[in-house]
Amino acid sequence: MARMTAIADKLPKAQGLLIGDHGYKAFCINDVISKINNFYEGTNVQPPTRRTIEGWFYKDSFPGWAIAVLSK
């Protein structure tokens, strides 16, 4: 959970959202989807599906490679 929280905590601050606020997790998921899709753009590789990315948040299984992509 610590890895996911480290990334998720950075995402909603621009919107003024805090953990537990209505829409916090949805905003984080949408932001991660956008960033991952941008990373994959032009690579001819399919990015993870929305369902997969949602699972990272709900199952606390955020992969290390995704954290690296989001951290840069």
LUMBA-620915 format. One line per 3 residues: number of its first residue (from 1); for each residue x, y, z of N, C-alpha, C. Coordinates in steps of 0.05 Angstrom, whole numbers, plus 5000, padded with zeros to 4 digits. Atoms other than C-alpha are relative to their C-alpha. Layout:
NUM) X:Y:Z:X:Y:Z:X:Y:Z ~ ...
//
This chain:
1) 5017:4976:5000:5000:5000:5000:5017:5025:5000 ~ 4982:4977:4998:5058:5047:5013:5008:5011:4973 ~ 4992:4991:5027:5080:5048:4940:4977:5014:4986
4) 5023:4988:5013:5010:5062:4914:4993:5026:5013 ~ 5007:4976:4986:4997:5114:4967:5020:5023:4993 ~ 4980:4980:5007:5062:5150:4950:4994:5013:4974
7) 5008:4989:5026:5039:5159:4879:4973:5014:5002 ~ 5027:4990:4999:4966:5170:4893:4999:5027:5015 ~ 5001:4975:4984:4980:5225:4945:5009:5024:4983
10) 4990:4978:5016:5016:5266:4892:4979:5009:4979 ~ 5017:4995:5022:4961:5262:4840:4978:5020:5005 ~ 5023:4982:4998:4900:5298:4868:5005:5027:5012
13) 4995:4975:4986:4935:5356:4902:4994:5024:4982 ~ 5006:4978:5018:4926:5399:4840:4970:5006:5000 ~ 5029:4996:4999:4851:5389:4847:4990:5006:5028
16) 5009:4994:4972:4850:5401:4922:4986:4977:5014 ~ 5013:5024:4988:4827:5330:4937:5018:4988:5021 ~ 4986:5014:4979:4847:5292:4999:4990:4972:5002
19) 5009:5028:4996:4845:5218:5015:4974:5000:5015 ~ 5026:5002:4987:4774:5200:5032:4979:5019:4988 ~ 5019:4982:5013:4743:5257:4992:4985:4985:4978
22) 5015:5012:5022:4688:5238:4944:5015:5006:4973 ~ 4987:4996:5025:4721:5228:4877:5030:4997:5000 ~ 4971:5001:4997:4792:5221:4904:5012:4977:4983
25) 4989:5024:5013:4804:5150:4879:4994:5001:4970 ~ 5007:4998:5028:4768:5162:4813:5018:5020:4986 ~ 4982:4981:5012:4810:5223:4800:5028:4988:4996
28) 4974:5013:5002:4874:5184:4815:5001:4980:4978 ~ 5001:5020:5021:4853:5127:4770:5001:5013:4972 ~ 5001:4986:5026:4836:5174:4712:5027:5013:4993
31) 4974:4987:5004:4902:5211:4721:5021:4980:4992 ~ 4981:5021:5007:4942:5147:4721:4995:4989:4972 ~ 5006:5010:5027:4906:5122:4660:5011:5019:4978
34) 4991:4979:5019:4922:5187:4623:5030:4999:4998 ~ 4970:5000:5000:4996:5185:4643:5011:4974:4987 ~ 4991:5025:5011:5004:5111:4626:4995:4999:4970
37) 5006:5000:5029:4969:5120:4558:5020:5018:4986 ~ 4981:4982:5012:5015:5179:4543:5028:4986:4997 ~ 4974:5014:5000:5076:5136:4561:5000:4979:4977
40) 5001:5021:5020:5053:5080:4514:4995:5011:4971 ~ 5006:4989:5026:5034:5127:4457:5023:4998:4981 ~ 4979:5002:5021:5072:5112:4393:5018:4975:5003
43) 4983:5024:4996:5101:5046:4420:4989:4975:4986 ~ 5014:5024:5011:5052:4999:4385:4996:4978:5020 ~ 5005:5019:4979:5042:4966:4452:4975:5009:5014
46) 5025:4993:4986:4974:4963:4486:5005:5007:5029 ~ 4997:4994:4971:4973:4999:4553:4981:4983:5016 ~ 5018:5015:4983:4940:4965:4612:4972:5011:4998
49) 5028:4991:5002:4864:4968:4611:4993:5015:5025 ~ 5010:4985:4977:4824:5012:4657:4995:4981:5024 ~ 5005:5020:4978:4803:4950:4696:5025:4992:5014
52) 4975:5007:4988:4875:4931:4707:5010:5022:5018 ~ 4991:4978:4984:4893:5000:4732:4983:5004:5024 ~ 5017:4999:4976:4833:5002:4778:5008:4979:5020
55) 4991:5022:4982:4857:4936:4806:5025:5008:5016 ~ 4976:4991:4985:4924:4968:4824:4992:5015:5025 ~ 5009:4984:4977:4886:5016:4870:4984:4983:5020
58) 5018:5015:4982:4835:4968:4898:5012:4975:5012 ~ 4987:5024:4990:4880:4908:4907:5028:5005:5011 ~ 4973:4992:4991:4943:4946:4928:5021:4984:4986
61) 4980:5015:5016:4983:4915:4872:5013:5018:4979 ~ 4989:4981:5018:5014:4976:4840:5028:4990:4992 ~ 4974:5011:5009:5072:4949:4797:5022:5021:5001
64) 4977:4982:4998:5141:4978:4805:5005:5016:4974 ~ 4995:4985:5025:5147:4996:4731:4980:5023:4997 ~ 5020:4978:5002:5083:5038:4735:5008:5023:5018
67) 4991:4979:4981:5110:5075:4795:5023:5015:4987 ~ 4978:4987:5013:5174:5089:4756:4991:5019:4978 ~ 5011:4983:5022:5134:5116:4696:4987:5025:5012
70) 5015:4977:4988:5091:5160:4741:5018:5019:5015 ~ 4982:4984:4984:5150:5185:4781:5017:5019:4984 ~ 4983:4982:5017:5187:5216:4722:4985:5023:4989
//
